[in-house]
Amino acid sequence: FWLKVSFYYFPMIPAVEILRPIGTPVFPLQRHVDAETVHLEHHLIPSRQARRAAALHDAELAKRREWKHRARQSMWDFMRLHGCAERTGPVHDTVPGFVNSRRAIASFCDCSIWRSAAVVFVSQETPLRPLITQALKENKTVVVGVKKPHSAFQGPWSGPSHMFVTMSDVPSHDLQLANSDVGIARFGYPLELDASIAIDLVVVGSVAVSPKHGARLGKGDGRDDKLWGAMRWMGWVSAETPVVTVVHECQLDDSLSSSDMGPGDLAVDVIATPERVLMVEGVPQKPSEVAWSDLRPDQLGQAAFMAQQRGPGRRTAT
């Protein structure tokens, strides 16, 4: 019997299988498949060194995320305990509103970097919403990132291409409404990713920021980092585009450094507080494209559309 089987599957079995002792299981088809699998694995599966390097990278990333989480929790607890945060909204798991935030915005708006900007990107964080109103009052064009691209509440647009909304020429009696989600849905127009636009200034929210290096901690979802990467990828901003954050004085953290930041983390050039406006020393880190490995599954549709619209060879950002 085994002799017949061996000759029947002769193209797939070495001749030594004929001499296999009776009672020893022989699975010629499986052996053939295993040989093909090994052949495929040799080409598709990373080497042992690559897998080890990937494991070390993942461990370092997890360690960095854990450290950032503890730093955010510490800052949120400090702001609540010492009365730095506004009492009207949440403090944890967000970029909290802080005491005298309007004074910080007013001092920043007196700077030449703000006055010379015609198109500004403003993150939709609680302490930055008055800045949207101020920009519209000064007839600037405001670009904001859509929080939920597939939500009808955000406006009549939907789909992965509508990651950004632009606003301008809002009626004066609606300026206060324009900085809310309802106002953005009413007065905003979807900005296609293949649009030609140059953003002069980017304003992002921060939970903590280093006055020396410009390293910052957001609320933990990486939203502003990814939106910057998208704008950089599409050529709307460049390495010279100034990035600003507005925080309370207690949110300045000298323990943050550039080594604490990942490759997709965005640093800032200017820090505005109620007491002063600080220029960061050195050259802050600004990602040159989207951190693809940091994207969540629900963001992959946007990333695929963006890559389709503008491949690496078509980028205009420098």
C-alpha beads as a LAMMPS data file, in Angstrom:
LAMMPS data file: protein, C-alpha beads

318 atoms
317 bonds

1 atom types
1 bond types

-500.0 500.0 xlo xhi
-500.0 500.0 ylo yhi
-500.0 500.0 zlo zhi

Masses

1 110.0

Atoms # bond

1 1 1 0.000 0.000 0.000
2 1 1 2.690 2.516 0.968
3 1 1 4.643 1.633 -2.139
4 1 1 1.636 2.460 -4.336
5 1 1 1.027 5.729 -2.522
6 1 1 4.660 6.732 -2.910
7 1 1 4.670 6.089 -6.630
8 1 1 1.274 7.815 -7.066
9 1 1 2.568 11.017 -5.450
10 1 1 6.047 10.546 -6.812
11 1 1 6.360 14.135 -8.207
12 1 1 5.706 15.499 -4.730
13 1 1 7.523 13.003 -2.472
14 1 1 11.206 12.232 -2.205
15 1 1 12.143 8.618 -2.881
16 1 1 13.055 8.169 0.761
17 1 1 9.342 8.174 1.578
18 1 1 9.135 4.710 -0.003
19 1 1 11.364 3.344 2.728
20 1 1 9.320 4.904 5.548
21 1 1 8.403 2.209 8.121
22 1 1 4.910 0.812 8.038
23 1 1 2.640 2.602 10.514
24 1 1 4.427 5.938 10.222
25 1 1 1.913 8.537 9.000
26 1 1 2.644 9.993 5.605
27 1 1 0.848 13.104 4.343
28 1 1 2.315 13.806 0.931
29 1 1 -0.142 16.557 0.021
30 1 1 0.445 18.335 3.321
31 1 1 4.171 17.987 2.861
32 1 1 3.868 19.596 -0.539
33 1 1 1.784 22.445 0.831
34 1 1 4.226 22.954 3.683
35 1 1 7.067 23.208 1.198
36 1 1 5.156 25.889 -0.722
37 1 1 4.334 27.696 2.514
38 1 1 7.953 27.767 3.542
39 1 1 8.785 29.145 0.116
40 1 1 6.207 31.925 0.496
41 1 1 7.222 32.715 4.067
42 1 1 10.785 33.163 2.920
43 1 1 9.637 36.051 0.746
44 1 1 6.700 37.561 2.682
45 1 1 7.482 37.228 6.380
46 1 1 10.142 39.593 7.791
47 1 1 13.387 38.166 8.988
48 1 1 14.075 37.435 12.622
49 1 1 16.060 40.652 12.957
50 1 1 13.221 42.680 11.463
51 1 1 10.686 41.087 13.804
52 1 1 12.935 41.773 16.772
53 1 1 13.351 45.400 15.712
54 1 1 9.585 45.758 15.276
55 1 1 8.995 44.298 18.747
56 1 1 11.491 46.742 20.254
57 1 1 9.811 49.616 18.407
58 1 1 6.377 48.577 19.697
59 1 1 7.702 48.284 23.246
60 1 1 9.283 51.748 23.035
61 1 1 6.062 53.174 21.616
62 1 1 4.004 51.618 24.413
63 1 1 6.448 52.974 26.989
64 1 1 6.222 56.479 25.500
65 1 1 2.426 56.359 25.434
66 1 1 2.286 55.255 29.050
67 1 1 4.595 58.099 30.088
68 1 1 2.488 60.631 28.156
69 1 1 -0.686 59.294 29.762
70 1 1 0.746 59.776 33.253
71 1 1 1.986 63.274 32.375
72 1 1 -1.465 64.279 31.106
73 1 1 -3.199 62.904 34.175
74 1 1 -0.783 64.785 36.409
75 1 1 -1.418 68.084 34.574
76 1 1 -5.200 67.627 34.580
77 1 1 -5.190 66.888 38.316
78 1 1 -2.964 69.917 38.981
79 1 1 -5.209 72.281 37.005
80 1 1 -8.338 71.090 38.784
81 1 1 -6.743 71.156 42.228
82 1 1 -5.236 74.645 41.889
83 1 1 -8.167 76.258 40.089
84 1 1 -6.342 76.887 36.810
85 1 1 -9.084 75.268 34.728
86 1 1 -12.462 76.804 34.058
87 1 1 -15.259 75.363 36.136
88 1 1 -17.767 75.350 33.283
89 1 1 -16.375 72.359 31.408
90 1 1 -14.525 69.070 31.764
91 1 1 -10.851 69.017 32.637
92 1 1 -9.746 65.438 32.068
93 1 1 -9.506 63.729 28.662
94 1 1 -9.631 67.043 26.797
95 1 1 -7.759 70.279 26.222
96 1 1 -9.352 72.168 29.106
97 1 1 -10.462 75.744 29.095
98 1 1 -8.381 77.755 31.518
99 1 1 -8.686 80.942 33.548
100 1 1 -7.917 84.134 31.590
101 1 1 -7.764 82.276 28.265
102 1 1 -9.262 85.284 26.485
103 1 1 -6.464 87.465 27.820
104 1 1 -3.923 85.022 26.384
105 1 1 -5.688 85.152 23.013
106 1 1 -5.791 88.944 23.092
107 1 1 -2.055 89.179 23.798
108 1 1 -1.291 86.777 20.959
109 1 1 -3.495 88.696 18.517
110 1 1 -1.290 91.756 19.112
111 1 1 1.710 89.888 17.683
112 1 1 2.867 90.462 14.117
113 1 1 2.757 86.719 13.422
114 1 1 -1.020 86.858 13.833
115 1 1 -1.630 90.191 12.122
116 1 1 0.268 89.139 8.998
117 1 1 -1.627 85.840 8.557
118 1 1 -4.467 85.790 6.047
119 1 1 -5.360 82.064 6.282
120 1 1 -5.210 80.373 9.681
121 1 1 -5.893 76.852 10.873
122 1 1 -7.427 76.717 14.361
123 1 1 -8.006 73.507 16.286
124 1 1 -11.522 73.071 17.673
125 1 1 -10.518 73.046 21.330
126 1 1 -12.407 74.866 24.078
127 1 1 -9.810 77.575 24.850
128 1 1 -9.237 78.252 21.122
129 1 1 -12.820 78.786 19.993
130 1 1 -12.744 82.559 20.702
131 1 1 -9.775 82.739 18.340
132 1 1 -12.006 81.488 15.511
133 1 1 -14.388 84.372 16.196
134 1 1 -11.516 86.866 16.318
135 1 1 -10.100 85.617 13.025
136 1 1 -13.456 85.943 11.276
137 1 1 -13.901 89.416 12.783
138 1 1 -10.586 90.408 11.191
139 1 1 -11.724 89.006 7.817
140 1 1 -9.274 86.126 7.894
141 1 1 -10.024 82.781 6.290
142 1 1 -10.344 80.071 8.931
143 1 1 -9.646 76.387 8.312
144 1 1 -10.771 73.812 10.865
145 1 1 -10.625 70.025 10.921
146 1 1 -13.901 68.141 10.794
147 1 1 -14.328 66.182 14.010
148 1 1 -16.652 63.508 12.603
149 1 1 -16.439 63.401 8.808
150 1 1 -19.364 60.964 8.531
151 1 1 -21.690 62.771 10.942
152 1 1 -24.628 64.633 9.448
153 1 1 -24.470 67.044 12.383
154 1 1 -21.214 68.451 11.015
155 1 1 -22.854 69.586 7.812
156 1 1 -24.247 68.314 4.503
157 1 1 -20.874 66.896 3.408
158 1 1 -19.644 63.372 4.058
159 1 1 -16.961 61.025 2.887
160 1 1 -13.230 60.670 3.437
161 1 1 -12.322 63.661 1.263
162 1 1 -13.920 66.178 3.627
163 1 1 -11.444 66.344 6.485
164 1 1 -11.342 70.152 6.573
165 1 1 -13.811 73.034 6.493
166 1 1 -13.102 76.630 5.548
167 1 1 -15.022 79.690 6.778
168 1 1 -14.950 83.337 5.743
169 1 1 -17.300 86.297 5.316
170 1 1 -19.520 85.267 8.219
171 1 1 -22.174 87.903 9.089
172 1 1 -21.168 90.026 12.075
173 1 1 -24.239 89.044 14.094
174 1 1 -23.300 85.349 13.741
175 1 1 -19.614 85.586 14.719
176 1 1 -20.183 84.169 18.203
177 1 1 -22.103 81.232 16.754
178 1 1 -19.456 80.540 14.135
179 1 1 -16.976 79.023 16.612
180 1 1 -19.411 76.285 17.701
181 1 1 -20.071 72.957 16.008
182 1 1 -23.455 74.239 14.848
183 1 1 -21.904 77.395 13.420
184 1 1 -19.162 75.492 11.619
185 1 1 -21.798 73.251 10.045
186 1 1 -23.853 76.281 8.995
187 1 1 -21.156 78.629 7.691
188 1 1 -18.378 76.229 6.721
189 1 1 -17.627 74.916 3.277
190 1 1 -15.874 71.589 2.687
191 1 1 -12.266 71.942 1.636
192 1 1 -11.253 69.245 -0.800
193 1 1 -7.888 67.613 -0.237
194 1 1 -6.794 68.485 -3.758
195 1 1 -7.557 72.179 -3.204
196 1 1 -4.807 74.739 -3.695
197 1 1 -4.482 76.746 -0.486
198 1 1 -1.597 78.151 1.562
199 1 1 -2.111 78.275 5.320
200 1 1 -0.092 81.028 6.991
201 1 1 -0.535 80.024 10.630
202 1 1 -1.513 76.902 12.586
203 1 1 -2.937 77.102 16.127
204 1 1 -3.276 73.885 18.132
205 1 1 -4.377 73.010 21.652
206 1 1 -2.094 71.566 24.325
207 1 1 -2.413 69.956 27.735
208 1 1 1.257 70.657 28.483
209 1 1 4.071 72.248 26.499
210 1 1 7.794 72.803 26.899
211 1 1 8.839 76.472 26.653
212 1 1 12.363 75.408 25.701
213 1 1 11.858 72.729 23.043
214 1 1 8.251 73.311 21.966
215 1 1 7.384 69.674 22.681
216 1 1 3.709 69.390 23.555
217 1 1 1.148 66.939 24.856
218 1 1 -2.330 66.974 23.392
219 1 1 -5.334 65.252 24.875
220 1 1 -4.113 61.865 23.672
221 1 1 -5.917 61.193 20.394
222 1 1 -3.184 62.615 18.156
223 1 1 -5.775 64.603 16.234
224 1 1 -3.773 67.790 15.684
225 1 1 -0.676 65.768 14.769
226 1 1 -2.569 63.868 12.087
227 1 1 -4.257 66.993 10.716
228 1 1 -0.873 68.695 10.456
229 1 1 0.488 65.637 8.655
230 1 1 -2.425 65.761 6.222
231 1 1 -1.923 69.470 5.546
232 1 1 1.800 68.964 5.085
233 1 1 1.221 66.002 2.791
234 1 1 -1.148 68.075 0.629
235 1 1 1.253 71.001 0.484
236 1 1 -0.910 73.459 2.435
237 1 1 1.788 74.063 5.068
238 1 1 5.558 73.755 5.121
239 1 1 8.332 73.426 7.681
240 1 1 8.404 77.245 7.922
241 1 1 4.702 77.582 8.759
242 1 1 4.541 78.807 12.384
243 1 1 2.688 76.610 14.878
244 1 1 1.195 78.273 17.963
245 1 1 -0.454 77.013 21.132
246 1 1 -2.370 78.938 23.800
247 1 1 -2.098 77.644 27.382
248 1 1 -2.182 78.664 31.027
249 1 1 1.103 79.514 32.689
250 1 1 0.853 76.368 34.815
251 1 1 0.803 74.222 31.658
252 1 1 4.417 75.112 30.871
253 1 1 6.407 71.969 31.624
254 1 1 10.203 72.066 31.488
255 1 1 10.403 68.275 31.884
256 1 1 9.132 67.730 28.333
257 1 1 11.839 67.322 25.714
258 1 1 12.190 66.421 22.064
259 1 1 13.240 62.886 23.018
260 1 1 9.784 62.332 24.527
261 1 1 8.126 62.916 21.170
262 1 1 7.388 60.331 18.537
263 1 1 8.104 60.811 14.822
264 1 1 4.510 61.925 14.198
265 1 1 4.265 64.392 17.101
266 1 1 3.976 68.098 16.332
267 1 1 5.915 70.727 18.303
268 1 1 5.197 74.464 18.422
269 1 1 7.104 77.644 17.613
270 1 1 5.145 80.097 19.762
271 1 1 3.451 79.746 23.165
272 1 1 0.897 82.316 24.322
273 1 1 -0.163 82.547 27.976
274 1 1 -2.178 85.207 29.817
275 1 1 1.091 86.716 31.063
276 1 1 3.403 86.541 28.027
277 1 1 4.120 85.294 24.509
278 1 1 7.134 82.986 24.238
279 1 1 9.229 82.147 21.191
280 1 1 10.596 78.606 21.358
281 1 1 14.345 78.237 21.018
282 1 1 15.796 76.073 18.287
283 1 1 13.885 74.334 15.494
284 1 1 10.777 72.503 16.747
285 1 1 9.905 69.104 15.310
286 1 1 7.317 69.179 12.534
287 1 1 6.389 65.920 10.762
288 1 1 6.822 66.026 7.003
289 1 1 3.852 63.739 6.342
290 1 1 1.173 61.644 7.986
291 1 1 2.335 59.121 10.581
292 1 1 0.676 56.247 8.737
293 1 1 1.440 53.692 11.439
294 1 1 -0.457 55.770 14.026
295 1 1 -3.735 55.868 12.109
296 1 1 -6.787 54.205 13.637
297 1 1 -8.936 51.871 11.503
298 1 1 -11.633 54.554 11.112
299 1 1 -9.039 56.931 9.638
300 1 1 -7.724 54.576 6.963
301 1 1 -10.384 55.674 4.458
302 1 1 -9.223 59.270 4.706
303 1 1 -5.587 58.210 4.418
304 1 1 -6.258 56.108 1.319
305 1 1 -8.130 58.955 -0.361
306 1 1 -5.380 61.399 0.533
307 1 1 -2.647 59.142 -0.838
308 1 1 -4.680 58.712 -4.019
309 1 1 -5.101 62.445 -4.465
310 1 1 -1.439 63.282 -3.949
311 1 1 1.251 60.650 -4.032
312 1 1 4.788 61.123 -2.721
313 1 1 5.933 62.422 -6.075
314 1 1 3.368 65.212 -6.105
315 1 1 3.976 66.743 -2.696
316 1 1 4.689 70.451 -2.758
317 1 1 5.593 70.940 0.910
318 1 1 9.256 71.438 1.664

Bonds

1 1 1 2
2 1 2 3
3 1 3 4
4 1 4 5
5 1 5 6
6 1 6 7
7 1 7 8
8 1 8 9
9 1 9 10
10 1 10 11
11 1 11 12
12 1 12 13
13 1 13 14
14 1 14 15
15 1 15 16
16 1 16 17
17 1 17 18
18 1 18 19
19 1 19 20
20 1 20 21
21 1 21 22
22 1 22 23
23 1 23 24
24 1 24 25
25 1 25 26
26 1 26 27
27 1 27 28
28 1 28 29
29 1 29 30
30 1 30 31
31 1 31 32
32 1 32 33
33 1 33 34
34 1 34 35
35 1 35 36
36 1 36 37
37 1 37 38
38 1 38 39
39 1 39 40
40 1 40 41
41 1 41 42
42 1 42 43
43 1 43 44
44 1 44 45
45 1 45 46
46 1 46 47
47 1 47 48
48 1 48 49
49 1 49 50
50 1 50 51
51 1 51 52
52 1 52 53
53 1 53 54
54 1 54 55
55 1 55 56
56 1 56 57
57 1 57 58
58 1 58 59
59 1 59 60
60 1 60 61
61 1 61 62
62 1 62 63
63 1 63 64
64 1 64 65
65 1 65 66
66 1 66 67
67 1 67 68
68 1 68 69
69 1 69 70
70 1 70 71
71 1 71 72
72 1 72 73
73 1 73 74
74 1 74 75
75 1 75 76
76 1 76 77
77 1 77 78
78 1 78 79
79 1 79 80
80 1 80 81
81 1 81 82
82 1 82 83
83 1 83 84
84 1 84 85
85 1 85 86
86 1 86 87
87 1 87 88
88 1 88 89
89 1 89 90
90 1 90 91
91 1 91 92
92 1 92 93
93 1 93 94
94 1 94 95
95 1 95 96
96 1 96 97
97 1 97 98
98 1 98 99
99 1 99 100
100 1 100 101
101 1 101 102
102 1 102 103
103 1 103 104
104 1 104 105
105 1 105 106
106 1 106 107
107 1 107 108
108 1 108 109
109 1 109 110
110 1 110 111
111 1 111 112
112 1 112 113
113 1 113 114
114 1 114 115
115 1 115 116
116 1 116 117
117 1 117 118
118 1 118 119
119 1 119 120
120 1 120 121
121 1 121 122
122 1 122 123
123 1 123 124
124 1 124 125
125 1 125 126
126 1 126 127
127 1 127 128
128 1 128 129
129 1 129 130
130 1 130 131
131 1 131 132
132 1 132 133
133 1 133 134
134 1 134 135
135 1 135 136
136 1 136 137
137 1 137 138
138 1 138 139
139 1 139 140
140 1 140 141
141 1 141 142
142 1 142 143
143 1 143 144
144 1 144 145
145 1 145 146
146 1 146 147
147 1 147 148
148 1 148 149
149 1 149 150
150 1 150 151
151 1 151 152
152 1 152 153
153 1 153 154
154 1 154 155
155 1 155 156
156 1 156 157
157 1 157 158
158 1 158 159
159 1 159 160
160 1 160 161
161 1 161 162
162 1 162 163
163 1 163 164
164 1 164 165
165 1 165 166
166 1 166 167
167 1 167 168
168 1 168 169
169 1 169 170
170 1 170 171
171 1 171 172
172 1 172 173
173 1 173 174
174 1 174 175
175 1 175 176
176 1 176 177
177 1 177 178
178 1 178 179
179 1 179 180
180 1 180 181
181 1 181 182
182 1 182 183
183 1 183 184
184 1 184 185
185 1 185 186
186 1 186 187
187 1 187 188
188 1 188 189
189 1 189 190
190 1 190 191
191 1 191 192
192 1 192 193
193 1 193 194
194 1 194 195
195 1 195 196
196 1 196 197
197 1 197 198
198 1 198 199
199 1 199 200
200 1 200 201
201 1 201 202
202 1 202 203
203 1 203 204
204 1 204 205
205 1 205 206
206 1 206 207
207 1 207 208
208 1 208 209
209 1 209 210
210 1 210 211
211 1 211 212
212 1 212 213
213 1 213 214
214 1 214 215
215 1 215 216
216 1 216 217
217 1 217 218
218 1 218 219
219 1 219 220
220 1 220 221
221 1 221 222
222 1 222 223
223 1 223 224
224 1 224 225
225 1 225 226
226 1 226 227
227 1 227 228
228 1 228 229
229 1 229 230
230 1 230 231
231 1 231 232
232 1 232 233
233 1 233 234
234 1 234 235
235 1 235 236
236 1 236 237
237 1 237 238
238 1 238 239
239 1 239 240
240 1 240 241
241 1 241 242
242 1 242 243
243 1 243 244
244 1 244 245
245 1 245 246
246 1 246 247
247 1 247 248
248 1 248 249
249 1 249 250
250 1 250 251
251 1 251 252
252 1 252 253
253 1 253 254
254 1 254 255
255 1 255 256
256 1 256 257
257 1 257 258
258 1 258 259
259 1 259 260
260 1 260 261
261 1 261 262
262 1 262 263
263 1 263 264
264 1 264 265
265 1 265 266
266 1 266 267
267 1 267 268
268 1 268 269
269 1 269 270
270 1 270 271
271 1 271 272
272 1 272 273
273 1 273 274
274 1 274 275
275 1 275 276
276 1 276 277
277 1 277 278
278 1 278 279
279 1 279 280
280 1 280 281
281 1 281 282
282 1 282 283
283 1 283 284
284 1 284 285
285 1 285 286
286 1 286 287
287 1 287 288
288 1 288 289
289 1 289 290
290 1 290 291
291 1 291 292
292 1 292 293
293 1 293 294
294 1 294 295
295 1 295 296
296 1 296 297
297 1 297 298
298 1 298 299
299 1 299 300
300 1 300 301
301 1 301 302
302 1 302 303
303 1 303 304
304 1 304 305
305 1 305 306
306 1 306 307
307 1 307 308
308 1 308 309
309 1 309 310
310 1 310 311
311 1 311 312
312 1 312 313
313 1 313 314
314 1 314 315
315 1 315 316
316 1 316 317
317 1 317 318
